[in-house]
Amino acid sequence: MSNKINEAVEIRWHGRGGQGAKTACLMLADIAFTAGKYVQGFPEYGPERQGAPITAYNRITDEPCKVHSNIYTPDYVAVVDETLLKSVDVAKGIKKDGALIINSKRSPEALRPLLNGYKGRICTVDAESISIECLGKNFPNMPMLGAIVKVSKVIDAQAFVDNMRESFEHKFAGKESVIEGNMRAVVKAMEEVEVGE
């Protein structure tokens, strides 16, 4: 990733309705803003029903961004549901030095044959197992958020963790188990994301 001033870091999210991809996208925008970045976070609306494929986007810069278009050549792509690899070209348009971050129990290389000839970097994290262990349910969006921040380095990792805790404490005041479960899920994903070639 280039560190040129005001070069946007663009992220595309793929998930299914009800998995929280849109929530994770908007939370990343929130946290990046708190960290002093200029941000955009927006979903692409289609059929809004449980299980339907959804797409959401982040654009994050160090200076005000005047671009307000869709994102066609993302730096990073988060795939919250591995089954989408069969029906959606998740690697479409991804920049040469970018990366795919996929919620999967499989290794990056095991997934490569499913990616229409994509030659770039693949990272995997078992967001489902992490969320079940930390939250008691399959909510893969927060582990995926942790993994994308770790891989993209779009925000300093410690600042991200600190800001996430503050955000959770505000949103879930008095619900200590929810706060701690989400924090464990985010940090565990940052530690366990497997970065392939």
Secondary structure by P-SEA (a helix, b strand, c coil): ccccccccbbbbbbbccccaaaaaaaaaaaaaaaacccbbbbbbccccccccbbbbbbbbcccccccccccccccbbbbccccccccccccccccccbbbbbbcccccccccccccccccbbbbbaaaaaaaaacccccaaaaaaaaaaaaaccccaaaaaaaaaaaaaaacccaaaaaaaaaaaaaaaaacccccc
